[in-house]
Amino acid sequence: MPTRLQVQENIKNYLFLTKVRVIQTDEPFQINVYFEDLAGKFVPEYASAIKEICPAHLCVTCKPYKSLLEDNVPPEIDFPEIIQHFALITSGNMQSFQECIKKALPDMNIVDIKFIENTINVETDTPLSAEKLLYYSLYAQEIAPLGVAVMIHSLHLQ
């Protein structure tokens, strides 16, 4: 299963779109794809091609790029290069996620990783502040397969 960034790049490159944002919704395996073409227009006919590009396990809704504001989607995060690198190279299975997350976040000692009810649960014994926990959660989500959630549980919150 690909990551959000892999799917976003595939759509952008395959359809030659200037603007594409793939957003995972709060529902498991549901995503919104916001896009516009080279002329800055939403072309509904691209929706079927986008749905074909996306993995079959995802429920895809296509929307105009300008709907990002209406849907209150936060600005795109500028992830560190190492996170982008691992988000692009992971094969999308659990073993690959474990390997990538450990390499991408080497200062976080991971005790256990379990997949339970559409959520990857990462347990660490590294003391984390609330801010660091938020960053690590965002980074882990970017490396995770698209459609599943990631929760990081620190045994020692600061």
N, C-alpha and C positions, 0 to 999 in steps of 0.2 A: 504494500500500500504506500503510495507516495505521500510526501509532505505537502503542506500548503504551498510552499515556495516552488516545489517541483511542478505542481499543477498550474500555478500561476505563470511560471516561465514557459511551460508547454503551450498553454493557450496563447500567450503573447507571441511566441515564435511561430506557431503553426498558422495562426490567422493574421499575423502581421498587424496586431492591434497596438495602438500607442499607449493606451491606458487600460490596465486590468488590475483588479483587486479581488482576491479570493478571500472570503471571510467565513470562518467556521461559526455557525450559529450555536445557540445554547442547547440545541437538540442534537443527539448523537447522529453522525453520518449525514447531517444536513449542512449545505453550504450555499452561500450567495456569491454569485460572480457578477461583479460590476465591471462594465467595459464600454469603450467607445472606439470607433474606427479612426483611420488616419484623418478623416474630415471632421472629427470631433462629434460624430453622431452615433446614436445607439441603433444598431441594425438588428431587428428581431430575428432575421434569418440566420444569424450567427449562433443563435441559441442552440439549435440542434447539433451544430458542429462542436460547440463547447461541451454539450452533454456527452457527445461521443468521445471527446478527449478525456473527460473525467472518468475515474474508475467507476465501474458499475455499481459498487456498494454505496455510492453517494447519491443523495437526493439533491439535485441542483436546481436552483432558481437563478435565472439571469435577469439583471436589472441595468438600467442606464447608469453610467458612471456618476452622473450628477446626483443620483439617489443616495450616494454615500452620506451626504449632508442631511437629507430628509430622514434617513434611517439612523442618524446619530452614531455613525461608525467613527471611532477615534482615528486620528491621523495615523498613517502607516509608520511603524516603528523602524528605525534605522538600526538593525541588529548588527552587532560586532561581526567582523569578517569571519571569525572562527565559527560562529553560529550559522551564518549563511552557508559556509563551506559544508558543514555537516548536514545541514538541512537539504543540500543539493546532492550529497553523495550517499546518504543512507538508503538502504534497500527497502526499508519500511516494515521489516519484521521485528519481533521483540529482541532478538539477539543483536541485530544491527542498531536498534535504538539504544540498548544498554551500552554497547561499545562506543557509540557516538556521544552519548550523554556524559560518559566518564571522561572521554577525551576533551569534550567541549567545556566541561566544568570540572577541571582537575582539582580545584581546591575544595570541592564538596565531596566528602566521604560518603559514598552511597552504601547503605547497609543492605537494602533489599529493593527489588522492583517487582511488582505484581500487577497483572492485568485483571481487574475485577469490574464487571458490569460496565463495559465501554469506557473505562478509565484506567490509565496507567498510573499506579500509585508508587511514588518514589519515596523511600524512607532514607533519611540521612541522620547521622549523629553529629554533624557539623553544626556548631552554634550559628544561627542565622538571625539577623535583624529582620523586622517586617519588610523593610525596603529590599534587602538582599533576597529574601524569600520571594518577593514579587518578581524581581528581575529573573531569578533562576526559574521560576514558574513560566514566565514568558519565553525564555530561551528554550526550555524543555518542550514547551508546546510547539515551538517552531520546528523542532527536530522530530517530533512525534508524527505518526501517520495521520493524515487528514481525516477528520471525522471522529477521532477519539479525544477525550479530555486527558489532561495530565494534572495530577495533584502531587505537590511535594510536601512531605510531612517531616518536620524537623523535630528530633527528640529533645533539642535544646534551643528553644527560641530565646533570643536576647531581648 
